[in-house]
Amino acid sequence: MIKVKVFPSAGKQEIIKKSEDSFEIWVKEKPIQGQANRAVISALAGYLEIPRENIRLIKGFKQRNKIFKINGFNHRPIKKRILLDFKAGK
């Protein structure tokens, strides 16, 4: 599970790690008809280097604070990558 605080309608696209399993993500898309949610999924997929289809929003569909689940993928490499990036200050 990954916790994300989303900032829709932002003037930038950016991902900031707050801890091993939580992020803040700014997206340009508006929170209309799932546009911002789709943009966040795309951003996470790019960051984690996994297909978008492996990321599912499970909580917070219309809220700023969301929880995503990574499906059909070995979680260990993802957790390791996030932890290594976090320790490196990325």
Biopython code that builds the backbone (N, CA, C, O; Angstrom):
import numpy as np
from Bio.PDB.StructureBuilder import StructureBuilder

atoms = [
    (1, "MET", "N", (0.840, -1.175, 0.000)),
    (1, "MET", "CA", (0.000, 0.000, 0.000)),
    (1, "MET", "C", (0.887, 1.241, 0.000)),
    (1, "MET", "O", (1.912, 1.301, 0.679)),
    (2, "ILE", "N", (0.466, 2.214, -0.772)),
    (2, "ILE", "CA", (1.181, 3.483, -0.848)),
    (2, "ILE", "C", (0.199, 4.597, -0.535)),
    (2, "ILE", "O", (-0.884, 4.663, -1.117)),
    (3, "LYS", "N", (0.578, 5.469, 0.386)),
    (3, "LYS", "CA", (-0.262, 6.616, 0.747)),
    (3, "LYS", "C", (0.200, 7.823, -0.061)),
    (3, "LYS", "O", (1.396, 8.089, -0.180)),
    (4, "VAL", "N", (-0.773, 8.547, -0.613)),
    (4, "VAL", "CA", (-0.443, 9.696, -1.452)),
    (4, "VAL", "C", (-1.328, 10.879, -1.092)),
    (4, "VAL", "O", (-2.546, 10.747, -0.972)),
    (5, "LYS", "N", (-0.701, 12.028, -0.921)),
    (5, "LYS", "CA", (-1.448, 13.282, -0.793)),
    (5, "LYS", "C", (-1.341, 13.968, -2.149)),
    (5, "LYS", "O", (-0.242, 14.244, -2.630)),
    (6, "VAL", "N", (-2.486, 14.239, -2.759)),
    (6, "VAL", "CA", (-2.530, 14.756, -4.128)),
    (6, "VAL", "C", (-2.831, 16.246, -4.135)),
    (6, "VAL", "O", (-3.659, 16.739, -3.369)),
    (7, "PHE", "N", (-2.139, 16.946, -5.019)),
    (7, "PHE", "CA", (-2.361, 18.373, -5.238)),
    (7, "PHE", "C", (-2.755, 18.554, -6.701)),
    (7, "PHE", "O", (-1.891, 18.759, -7.554)),
    (8, "PRO", "N", (-4.066, 18.479, -7.001)),
    (8, "PRO", "CA", (-4.513, 18.626, -8.391)),
    (8, "PRO", "C", (-4.476, 20.083, -8.831)),
    (8, "PRO", "O", (-4.326, 20.989, -8.011)),
    (9, "SER", "N", (-4.613, 20.294, -10.122)),
    (9, "SER", "CA", (-4.640, 21.640, -10.722)),
    (9, "SER", "C", (-3.390, 22.437, -10.359)),
    (9, "SER", "O", (-3.444, 23.660, -10.229)),
    (10, "ALA", "N", (-2.280, 21.749, -10.200)),
    (10, "ALA", "CA", (-1.021, 22.421, -9.857)),
    (10, "ALA", "C", (-0.358, 22.935, -11.133)),
    (10, "ALA", "O", (-0.659, 22.470, -12.232)),
    (11, "GLY", "N", (0.514, 23.863, -10.978)),
    (11, "GLY", "CA", (1.232, 24.396, -12.129)),
    (11, "GLY", "C", (2.433, 23.550, -12.502)),
    (11, "GLY", "O", (3.210, 23.917, -13.383)),
    (12, "LYS", "N", (2.587, 22.405, -11.822)),
    (12, "LYS", "CA", (3.740, 21.542, -12.069)),
    (12, "LYS", "C", (3.356, 20.085, -11.871)),
    (12, "LYS", "O", (2.308, 19.779, -11.302)),
    (13, "GLN", "N", (4.213, 19.193, -12.343)),
    (13, "GLN", "CA", (4.087, 17.762, -12.104)),
    (13, "GLN", "C", (5.299, 17.396, -11.259)),
    (13, "GLN", "O", (6.437, 17.581, -11.690)),
    (14, "GLU", "N", (5.062, 16.880, -10.063)),
    (14, "GLU", "CA", (6.185, 16.570, -9.176)),
    (14, "GLU", "C", (5.793, 15.486, -8.184)),
    (14, "GLU", "O", (4.640, 15.400, -7.763)),
    (15, "ILE", "N", (6.771, 14.657, -7.817)),
    (15, "ILE", "CA", (6.585, 13.630, -6.789)),
    (15, "ILE", "C", (7.619, 13.871, -5.699)),
    (15, "ILE", "O", (8.807, 14.024, -5.983)),
    (16, "ILE", "N", (7.163, 13.905, -4.457)),
    (16, "ILE", "CA", (8.064, 14.044, -3.317)),
    (16, "ILE", "C", (7.774, 12.907, -2.347)),
    (16, "ILE", "O", (6.632, 12.701, -1.937)),
    (17, "LYS", "N", (8.823, 12.170, -1.984)),
    (17, "LYS", "CA", (8.676, 11.114, -0.987)),
    (17, "LYS", "C", (8.668, 11.741, 0.391)),
    (17, "LYS", "O", (9.535, 12.556, 0.707)),
    (18, "LYS", "N", (7.704, 11.375, 1.210)),
    (18, "LYS", "CA", (7.639, 11.855, 2.590)),
    (18, "LYS", "C", (8.158, 10.788, 3.552)),
    (18, "LYS", "O", (8.696, 11.113, 4.610)),
    (19, "SER", "N", (7.998, 9.525, 3.189)),
    (19, "SER", "CA", (8.502, 8.402, 3.985)),
    (19, "SER", "C", (8.606, 7.205, 3.055)),
    (19, "SER", "O", (8.436, 7.335, 1.842)),
    (20, "GLU", "N", (8.885, 6.035, 3.627)),
    (20, "GLU", "CA", (9.038, 4.831, 2.811)),
    (20, "GLU", "C", (7.796, 4.507, 1.992)),
    (20, "GLU", "O", (7.904, 3.987, 0.882)),
    (21, "ASP", "N", (6.617, 4.810, 2.529)),
    (21, "ASP", "CA", (5.391, 4.416, 1.836)),
    (21, "ASP", "C", (4.412, 5.568, 1.640)),
    (21, "ASP", "O", (3.222, 5.338, 1.427)),
    (22, "SER", "N", (4.900, 6.802, 1.710)),
    (22, "SER", "CA", (3.987, 7.924, 1.470)),
    (22, "SER", "C", (4.650, 8.981, 0.589)),
    (22, "SER", "O", (5.850, 9.244, 0.671)),
    (23, "PHE", "N", (3.810, 9.568, -0.252)),
    (23, "PHE", "CA", (4.268, 10.539, -1.230)),
    (23, "PHE", "C", (3.346, 11.742, -1.249)),
    (23, "PHE", "O", (2.194, 11.668, -0.820)),
    (24, "GLU", "N", (3.866, 12.848, -1.752)),
    (24, "GLU", "CA", (3.045, 13.986, -2.146)),
    (24, "GLU", "C", (3.240, 14.113, -3.649)),
    (24, "GLU", "O", (4.369, 14.119, -4.141)),
    (25, "ILE", "N", (2.124, 14.214, -4.378)),
    (25, "ILE", "CA", (2.206, 14.288, -5.837)),
    (25, "ILE", "C", (1.400, 15.477, -6.331)),
    (25, "ILE", "O", (0.219, 15.618, -6.012)),
    (26, "TRP", "N", (2.050, 16.329, -7.112)),
    (26, "TRP", "CA", (1.398, 17.461, -7.761)),
    (26, "TRP", "C", (1.144, 17.084, -9.210)),
    (26, "TRP", "O", (2.041, 16.597, -9.898)),
    (27, "VAL", "N", (-0.088, 17.309, -9.678)),
    (27, "VAL", "CA", (-0.438, 17.050, -11.077)),
    (27, "VAL", "C", (-1.164, 18.257, -11.646)),
    (27, "VAL", "O", (-1.826, 18.998, -10.918)),
    (28, "LYS", "N", (-1.037, 18.446, -12.944)),
    (28, "LYS", "CA", (-1.668, 19.585, -13.609)),
    (28, "LYS", "C", (-3.163, 19.362, -13.844)),
    (28, "LYS", "O", (-3.928, 20.321, -13.948)),
    (29, "GLU", "N", (-3.570, 18.107, -13.926)),
    (29, "GLU", "CA", (-4.961, 17.781, -14.216)),
    (29, "GLU", "C", (-5.885, 18.208, -13.084)),
    (29, "GLU", "O", (-5.497, 18.251, -11.916)),
    (30, "LYS", "N", (-7.120, 18.521, -13.467)),
    (30, "LYS", "CA", (-8.136, 18.938, -12.497)),
    (30, "LYS", "C", (-8.812, 17.709, -11.889)),
    (30, "LYS", "O", (-8.832, 16.639, -12.499)),
    (31, "PRO", "N", (-9.366, 17.868, -10.683)),
    (31, "PRO", "CA", (-10.055, 16.741, -10.042)),
    (31, "PRO", "C", (-11.475, 16.581, -10.575)),
    (31, "PRO", "O", (-12.445, 16.612, -9.817)),
    (32, "ILE", "N", (-11.579, 16.415, -11.866)),
    (32, "ILE", "CA", (-12.875, 16.285, -12.530)),
    (32, "ILE", "C", (-12.913, 14.945, -13.253)),
    (32, "ILE", "O", (-12.029, 14.640, -14.054)),
    (33, "GLN", "N", (-13.930, 14.151, -12.969)),
    (33, "GLN", "CA", (-14.157, 12.860, -13.620)),
    (33, "GLN", "C", (-12.916, 11.963, -13.601)),
    (33, "GLN", "O", (-12.640, 11.262, -14.574)),
    (34, "GLY", "N", (-12.178, 11.988, -12.502)),
    (34, "GLY", "CA", (-11.038, 11.095, -12.336)),
    (34, "GLY", "C", (-9.770, 11.496, -13.066)),
    (34, "GLY", "O", (-8.811, 10.724, -13.099)),
    (35, "GLN", "N", (-9.742, 12.687, -13.654)),
    (35, "GLN", "CA", (-8.556, 13.107, -14.414)),
    (35, "GLN", "C", (-7.312, 13.160, -13.529)),
    (35, "GLN", "O", (-6.261, 12.645, -13.911)),
    (36, "ALA", "N", (-7.420, 13.770, -12.365)),
    (36, "ALA", "CA", (-6.264, 13.868, -11.465)),
    (36, "ALA", "C", (-5.849, 12.485, -10.966)),
    (36, "ALA", "O", (-4.655, 12.206, -10.857)),
    (37, "ASN", "N", (-6.807, 11.622, -10.662)),
    (37, "ASN", "CA", (-6.480, 10.269, -10.205)),
    (37, "ASN", "C", (-5.696, 9.513, -11.270)),
    (37, "ASN", "O", (-4.715, 8.838, -10.958)),
    (38, "ARG", "N", (-6.120, 9.621, -12.524)),
    (38, "ARG", "CA", (-5.405, 8.952, -13.615)),
    (38, "ARG", "C", (-3.989, 9.515, -13.762)),
    (38, "ARG", "O", (-3.045, 8.768, -14.023)),
    (39, "ALA", "N", (-3.845, 10.818, -13.598)),
    (39, "ALA", "CA", (-2.521, 11.439, -13.696)),
    (39, "ALA", "C", (-1.606, 10.956, -12.569)),
    (39, "ALA", "O", (-0.414, 10.737, -12.784)),
    (40, "VAL", "N", (-2.162, 10.792, -11.377)),
    (40, "VAL", "CA", (-1.370, 10.299, -10.246)),
    (40, "VAL", "C", (-0.926, 8.863, -10.505)),
    (40, "VAL", "O", (0.222, 8.512, -10.233)),
    (41, "ILE", "N", (-1.813, 8.038, -11.022)),
    (41, "ILE", "CA", (-1.455, 6.652, -11.347)),
    (41, "ILE", "C", (-0.333, 6.628, -12.378)),
    (41, "ILE", "O", (0.608, 5.845, -12.252)),
    (42, "SER", "N", (-0.427, 7.472, -13.386)),
    (42, "SER", "CA", (0.635, 7.547, -14.401)),
    (42, "SER", "C", (1.958, 7.982, -13.783)),
    (42, "SER", "O", (3.010, 7.433, -14.110)),
    (43, "ALA", "N", (1.906, 8.964, -12.895)),
    (43, "ALA", "CA", (3.123, 9.452, -12.244)),
    (43, "ALA", "C", (3.756, 8.356, -11.385)),
    (43, "ALA", "O", (4.970, 8.153, -11.426)),
    (44, "LEU", "N", (2.934, 7.656, -10.613)),
    (44, "LEU", "CA", (3.456, 6.566, -9.782)),
    (44, "LEU", "C", (4.041, 5.449, -10.642)),
    (44, "LEU", "O", (5.100, 4.907, -10.324)),
    (45, "ALA", "N", (3.358, 5.105, -11.724)),
    (45, "ALA", "CA", (3.841, 4.050, -12.618)),
    (45, "ALA", "C", (5.204, 4.421, -13.192)),
    (45, "ALA", "O", (6.104, 3.583, -13.256)),
    (46, "GLY", "N", (5.354, 5.660, -13.603)),
    (46, "GLY", "CA", (6.639, 6.105, -14.128)),
    (46, "GLY", "C", (7.723, 6.086, -13.066)),
    (46, "GLY", "O", (8.845, 5.653, -13.326)),
    (47, "TYR", "N", (7.395, 6.547, -11.887)),
    (47, "TYR", "CA", (8.366, 6.588, -10.795)),
    (47, "TYR", "C", (8.802, 5.180, -10.384)),
    (47, "TYR", "O", (9.990, 4.922, -10.194)),
    (48, "LEU", "N", (7.831, 4.274, -10.248)),
    (48, "LEU", "CA", (8.124, 2.911, -9.804)),
    (48, "LEU", "C", (8.567, 1.996, -10.939)),
    (48, "LEU", "O", (8.981, 0.860, -10.707)),
    (49, "GLU", "N", (8.477, 2.503, -12.180)),
    (49, "GLU", "CA", (8.848, 1.739, -13.374)),
    (49, "GLU", "C", (8.043, 0.446, -13.486)),
    (49, "GLU", "O", (8.597, -0.635, -13.686)),
    (50, "ILE", "N", (6.731, 0.582, -13.352)),
    (50, "ILE", "CA", (5.816, -0.548, -13.502)),
    (50, "ILE", "C", (4.661, -0.112, -14.396)),
    (50, "ILE", "O", (4.443, 1.087, -14.569)),
    (51, "PRO", "N", (3.912, -1.060, -14.969)),
    (51, "PRO", "CA", (2.760, -0.692, -15.798)),
    (51, "PRO", "C", (1.660, -0.024, -14.967)),
    (51, "PRO", "O", (1.457, -0.364, -13.802)),
    (52, "ARG", "N", (0.963, 0.920, -15.575)),
    (52, "ARG", "CA", (-0.147, 1.613, -14.904)),
    (52, "ARG", "C", (-1.201, 0.629, -14.413)),
    (52, "ARG", "O", (-1.821, 0.842, -13.371)),
    (53, "GLU", "N", (-1.399, -0.442, -15.162)),
    (53, "GLU", "CA", (-2.428, -1.428, -14.822)),
    (53, "GLU", "C", (-2.167, -2.101, -13.478)),
    (53, "GLU", "O", (-3.081, -2.682, -12.892)),
    (54, "ASN", "N", (-0.940, -2.032, -12.987)),
    (54, "ASN", "CA", (-0.591, -2.671, -11.713)),
    (54, "ASN", "C", (-0.874, -1.789, -10.506)),
    (54, "ASN", "O", (-0.655, -2.204, -9.368)),
    (55, "ILE", "N", (-1.358, -0.577, -10.745)),
    (55, "ILE", "CA", (-1.636, 0.351, -9.649)),
    (55, "ILE", "C", (-3.138, 0.577, -9.568)),
    (55, "ILE", "O", (-3.781, 0.909, -10.563)),
    (56, "ARG", "N", (-3.690, 0.393, -8.371)),
    (56, "ARG", "CA", (-5.131, 0.547, -8.195)),
    (56, "ARG", "C", (-5.419, 1.466, -7.018)),
    (56, "ARG", "O", (-4.879, 1.286, -5.926)),
    (57, "LEU", "N", (-6.266, 2.441, -7.252)),
    (57, "LEU", "CA", (-6.722, 3.333, -6.184)),
    (57, "LEU", "C", (-7.768, 2.581, -5.369)),
    (57, "LEU", "O", (-8.782, 2.137, -5.909)),
    (58, "ILE", "N", (-7.518, 2.438, -4.062)),
    (58, "ILE", "CA", (-8.473, 1.684, -3.250)),
    (58, "ILE", "C", (-9.203, 2.549, -2.230)),
    (58, "ILE", "O", (-10.241, 2.142, -1.708)),
    (59, "LYS", "N", (-8.672, 3.741, -1.939)),
    (59, "LYS", "CA", (-9.343, 4.612, -0.973)),
    (59, "LYS", "C", (-9.025, 6.067, -1.298)),
    (59, "LYS", "O", (-7.897, 6.402, -1.658)),
    (60, "GLY", "N", (-10.036, 6.929, -1.166)),
    (60, "GLY", "CA", (-9.827, 8.353, -1.375)),
    (60, "GLY", "C", (-10.123, 8.815, -2.786)),
    (60, "GLY", "O", (-9.444, 9.699, -3.308)),
    (61, "PHE", "N", (-11.134, 8.223, -3.409)),
    (61, "PHE", "CA", (-11.450, 8.551, -4.801)),
    (61, "PHE", "C", (-11.728, 10.038, -5.005)),
    (61, "PHE", "O", (-11.393, 10.594, -6.050)),
    (62, "LYS", "N", (-12.331, 10.676, -4.023)),
    (62, "LYS", "CA", (-12.670, 12.096, -4.157)),
    (62, "LYS", "C", (-12.016, 12.946, -3.074)),
    (62, "LYS", "O", (-12.417, 14.086, -2.839)),
    (63, "GLN", "N", (-11.010, 12.385, -2.422)),
    (63, "GLN", "CA", (-10.299, 13.116, -1.384)),
    (63, "GLN", "C", (-8.856, 13.362, -1.823)),
    (63, "GLN", "O", (-8.352, 12.726, -2.748)),
    (64, "ARG", "N", (-8.218, 14.288, -1.143)),
    (64, "ARG", "CA", (-6.813, 14.609, -1.421)),
    (64, "ARG", "C", (-5.888, 13.487, -0.944)),
    (64, "ARG", "O", (-4.873, 13.205, -1.580)),
    (65, "ASN", "N", (-6.240, 12.848, 0.177)),
    (65, "ASN", "CA", (-5.434, 11.749, 0.716)),
    (65, "ASN", "C", (-5.950, 10.435, 0.159)),
    (65, "ASN", "O", (-7.128, 10.106, 0.301)),
    (66, "LYS", "N", (-5.056, 9.686, -0.477)),
    (66, "LYS", "CA", (-5.448, 8.464, -1.179)),
    (66, "LYS", "C", (-4.556, 7.302, -0.770)),
    (66, "LYS", "O", (-3.446, 7.491, -0.274)),
    (67, "ILE", "N", (-5.066, 6.098, -0.988)),
    (67, "ILE", "CA", (-4.277, 4.892, -0.771)),
    (67, "ILE", "C", (-4.329, 4.079, -2.057)),
    (67, "ILE", "O", (-5.400, 3.805, -2.599)),
    (68, "PHE", "N", (-3.135, 3.697, -2.533)),
    (68, "PHE", "CA", (-3.014, 2.901, -3.748)),
    (68, "PHE", "C", (-2.439, 1.539, -3.401)),
    (68, "PHE", "O", (-1.636, 1.404, -2.478)),
    (69, "LYS", "N", (-2.860, 0.538, -4.152)),
    (69, "LYS", "CA", (-2.339, -0.813, -3.993)),
    (69, "LYS", "C", (-1.610, -1.192, -5.275)),
    (69, "LYS", "O", (-2.071, -0.899, -6.378)),
    (70, "ILE", "N", (-0.466, -1.846, -5.113)),
    (70, "ILE", "CA", (0.298, -2.336, -6.254)),
    (70, "ILE", "C", (-0.120, -3.786, -6.473)),
    (70, "ILE", "O", (0.033, -4.614, -5.575)),
    (71, "ASN", "N", (-0.645, -4.102, -7.651)),
    (71, "ASN", "CA", (-1.157, -5.438, -7.960)),
    (71, "ASN", "C", (-0.249, -6.178, -8.937)),
    (71, "ASN", "O", (0.450, -5.563, -9.741)),
    (72, "GLY", "N", (-0.269, -7.514, -8.854)),
    (72, "GLY", "CA", (0.385, -8.361, -9.836)),
    (72, "GLY", "C", (1.864, -8.088, -10.009)),
    (72, "GLY", "O", (2.396, -8.175, -11.116)),
    (73, "PHE", "N", (2.524, -7.761, -8.921)),
    (73, "PHE", "CA", (3.932, -7.390, -9.013)),
    (73, "PHE", "C", (4.598, -7.778, -7.713)),
    (73, "PHE", "O", (3.976, -7.713, -6.653)),
    (74, "ASN", "N", (5.842, -8.177, -7.778)),
    (74, "ASN", "CA", (6.587, -8.508, -6.572)),
    (74, "ASN", "C", (6.845, -7.223, -5.797)),
    (74, "ASN", "O", (7.545, -6.339, -6.291)),
    (75, "HIS", "N", (6.302, -7.103, -4.612)),
    (75, "HIS", "CA", (6.397, -5.871, -3.826)),
    (75, "HIS", "C", (7.804, -5.594, -3.301)),
    (75, "HIS", "O", (8.154, -4.440, -3.052)),
    (76, "ARG", "N", (8.599, -6.622, -3.133)),
    (76, "ARG", "CA", (9.923, -6.427, -2.540)),
    (76, "ARG", "C", (10.788, -5.446, -3.341)),
    (76, "ARG", "O", (11.365, -4.542, -2.737)),
    (77, "PRO", "N", (10.908, -5.577, -4.685)),
    (77, "PRO", "CA", (11.720, -4.604, -5.421)),
    (77, "PRO", "C", (11.179, -3.179, -5.314)),
    (77, "PRO", "O", (11.957, -2.225, -5.271)),
    (78, "ILE", "N", (9.871, -3.027, -5.271)),
    (78, "ILE", "CA", (9.289, -1.691, -5.163)),
    (78, "ILE", "C", (9.643, -1.086, -3.814)),
    (78, "ILE", "O", (10.119, 0.047, -3.748)),
    (79, "LYS", "N", (9.416, -1.831, -2.739)),
    (79, "LYS", "CA", (9.740, -1.333, -1.397)),
    (79, "LYS", "C", (11.230, -1.012, -1.300)),
    (79, "LYS", "O", (11.612, 0.004, -0.718)),
    (80, "LYS", "N", (12.080, -1.888, -1.876)),
    (80, "LYS", "CA", (13.519, -1.660, -1.826)),
    (80, "LYS", "C", (13.883, -0.379, -2.571)),
    (80, "LYS", "O", (14.689, 0.413, -2.083)),
    (81, "ARG", "N", (13.296, -0.171, -3.744)),
    (81, "ARG", "CA", (13.592, 1.037, -4.521)),
    (81, "ARG", "C", (13.156, 2.285, -3.756)),
    (81, "ARG", "O", (13.908, 3.257, -3.673)),
    (82, "ILE", "N", (11.957, 2.262, -3.205)),
    (82, "ILE", "CA", (11.460, 3.421, -2.454)),
    (82, "ILE", "C", (12.364, 3.686, -1.258)),
    (82, "ILE", "O", (12.718, 4.834, -0.992)),
    (83, "LEU", "N", (12.737, 2.641, -0.538)),
    (83, "LEU", "CA", (13.594, 2.800, 0.633)),
    (83, "LEU", "C", (14.963, 3.351, 0.238)),
    (83, "LEU", "O", (15.471, 4.261, 0.893)),
    (84, "LEU", "N", (15.567, 2.811, -0.824)),
    (84, "LEU", "CA", (16.877, 3.292, -1.267)),
    (84, "LEU", "C", (16.807, 4.747, -1.705)),
    (84, "LEU", "O", (17.681, 5.541, -1.358)),
    (85, "ASP", "N", (15.775, 5.104, -2.464)),
    (85, "ASP", "CA", (15.605, 6.489, -2.900)),
    (85, "ASP", "C", (15.409, 7.403, -1.698)),
    (85, "ASP", "O", (15.961, 8.503, -1.652)),
    (86, "PHE", "N", (14.623, 6.948, -0.727)),
    (86, "PHE", "CA", (14.353, 7.769, 0.454)),
    (86, "PHE", "C", (15.643, 8.009, 1.238)),
    (86, "PHE", "O", (15.917, 9.132, 1.663)),
    (87, "LYS", "N", (16.428, 6.960, 1.426)),
    (87, "LYS", "CA", (17.686, 7.100, 2.164)),
    (87, "LYS", "C", (18.674, 7.991, 1.417)),
    (87, "LYS", "O", (19.490, 8.675, 2.035)),
    (88, "ALA", "N", (18.597, 7.980, 0.077)),
    (88, "ALA", "CA", (19.497, 8.802, -0.734)),
    (88, "ALA", "C", (19.022, 10.252, -0.798)),
    (88, "ALA", "O", (19.730, 11.120, -1.309)),
    (89, "GLY", "N", (17.830, 10.508, -0.282)),
    (89, "GLY", "CA", (17.304, 11.872, -0.273)),
    (89, "GLY", "C", (16.699, 12.306, -1.584)),
    (89, "GLY", "O", (16.588, 13.502, -1.850)),
    (90, "LYS", "N", (16.308, 11.357, -2.408)),
    (90, "LYS", "CA", (15.689, 11.700, -3.700)),
    (90, "LYS", "C", (14.243, 12.055, -3.513)),
    (90, "LYS", "O", (13.555, 12.371, -4.484)),
]
sb = StructureBuilder()
sb.init_structure("model")
sb.init_model(0)
sb.init_chain("A")
sb.init_seg("    ")
for serial, (resi, resn, name, xyz) in enumerate(atoms, 1):
    if name == "N":
        sb.init_residue(resn, " ", resi, " ")
    sb.init_atom(name, np.array(xyz, "f"), 0.0, 1.0, " ", f" {name:<3s}", serial, name[0])
structure = sb.get_structure()
